[in-house]
């Protein structure tokens, strides 16, 4: 009678624990604030977290304004120190010593705090400085140029010179026009200024204006002191090597493409970071549920041990059964410790992904609690492999990076092909001058009975009048031809450019094939995990039915406590397998979105335009600064950029 009473008690306890306490898939304990699986998944709205991105706020491809402060061009640009402090919104999610994170919260915080994203932001900024350097006529850093071309002083240059000199020399011919002049003395002041620039077509031109005033102690100088000025214009145009836009804008065109590459690489890092935080988030959900399963299993083993102890005391059970139950407790304790260790480690991983400084004192000792549950019936996208591959080819930033690198290779081919040509430059020069001053002596002319054909007095006004009236013009033109006989450096540069292009074409096809493999693997994993979820759900249902039948047999005295516990363990294992399968399916969906280039769109993440600052996240669609025109990188942004 006593034994039957214990059987009834144990059966009631096990039935209640399995019906109520055993973990239903993706259901956390009520005290952890997770909704029941019959309710929709809790996705909290992201907090209004201030988020300032240097990439969005500034554009290093533009020089500092020189008007009205023209001296600003000669000062360095201010670059703020990196922000290494956690975004304040994370502290709004802390409640009673727990950091409660929905999946959307984790993504939002990762966008603000992930240091991999923060590091990647600097790549487009550096590329923008290289674009500014190229537009000024410089050579991009780290690029060795063979064959010349591609640069020049595209920034206009103003130059000015002023000087004064006094000279006293002992004369070797002291007799001048019958006079004894032992020392030759001169005094001169000079001033000149001008302007020079190179145009994108290869044309170089300069304008200069020179002024001299001089006086000497020799009487046969007609003007003494004399004022002399000249105005000249010089133009040089290459006709073969160095001719055309590509040959001279080579580095500018490549820097523009490289700037887009940097933005695409930034987008790629954002995708990788979001994929990582989603994967680790679902892993943490599974680890917490594994801890619950381990606790439930340990509780059943503990109850079995206590029941066996009572039966041993009244003599209805052998001592070996008690030892077996005690051994099961030790094994279940070990499994619980392992599950709790995995959970703690995973909490650290997630915390590191959503913070810049995980050692912030306010974050120490916190339990990271995921509040978004796994969907009971996740929607598995159905797409044919060819369609999936085409979508991935269109969206994946890696392929778009390859396309911009190919554009750079084509620019290099054209530029180096131009540098193979001989040098043939046409030059033109126009100069006009003027001379005047005070007539010091006409003795030489008078000796020959001549009358001065010029004014005997004058100054700078007279000189400028001669300049503007083009009284004394000089016109000149020339053709300069230079031809290296072997031209080996230019040939090497041209061959290297073509080899780089062929290599990049091969790499482009390789990357396309890699994407095909990745898409196929993602589709296969998605289909297999979906089928596994269906199988594990069915296995859980069968385990539940088997357990229920065993409990009924136990109530009728046709089974033992040990058999009931075995069935409860099988049920726990089936539920854990179901949890693992659904977690794998969620992660497979994350990887599928990454493989097809859907990560940003599936999470409503937009790449914000430069120079359009984002002040706050106010909706469920966090924004990432990175490219141009409020368009998502990888869709239509490149044609937009090329038309600007």
Secondary structure, DSSP 8 states (H G I E B T S, - for coil): -HHHHHHHHHHHHHHHIIIIIS--TT---GGGT---TTS----------B---HHHH--TTS----SS-GGGGGS---------S--GGGGGGEETTEEEE-HHHHHHHHHHH-HHHHHHHHHHHHHHHHHHHHHTT---TT---SS--S----S-EEEEEEEEEEEEEE-S--EETTEE--EEEEEEEEEEEEEEEE-TTS-EEEEEEEEEEEEES-TT-SEEEEEEEEEEEEEEEESSTT-SHHHHSHHHHHHHHHHHHHHHHHHHHHHHHHHHHHHHHHHHHHHHHHHHHHHHHHHHHHHHHHHHHHHHHTTSS-HHHHHHHHHHHHHHHHHHHHHHHHHHHHHHHHHHHS-S-TT-GGGTT-EEEE-----TT-------HHHHHHHHHHH-HHHHHHHHHHHHHHHHHHHHHHHTS-EEEEEEEEEEEEEEEEE---HHHHHTT---SS-SS--HHHHHHHHHTTTTEEEEEEEEEE--SS-HHHHHHHHHHHHHHHHHHHHHHHHHHHHHHHHHHHHHHHHHHHHHHHHHHHHHHHHHHHHHHHHHHHHTTSS-HHHHHHHHHHHHHHHHHHHHHHHHHHHHHHHHHHHTT-HHHHTT-EEEETT----B--SS--EEEEESTT--TTTTHHHHHHT-
